[in-house]
Amino acid sequence: MNTKTQYHDLAMQLKSTHFIVRLATYRYYNMDQLVAQALTLFKKMLNKELLVN
């Protein structure tokens, strides 16, 4: 089992933690791409929370 697979398996056990961008994909991103992905995830999480409550 390679390191990426091990990290993925461990991350799947963390239900309230979201790994995005570099930690999730092992790719290089510019800072504007990092911020955009983080904001997109936050908006999705916020909308889901508002729909649930």
Secondary structure, DSSP 8 states (H G I E B T S, - for coil): --HHHHHHHHHHT-TT----HHHHH-----HHHHHHHHHHHHHHHHHHHHHH-
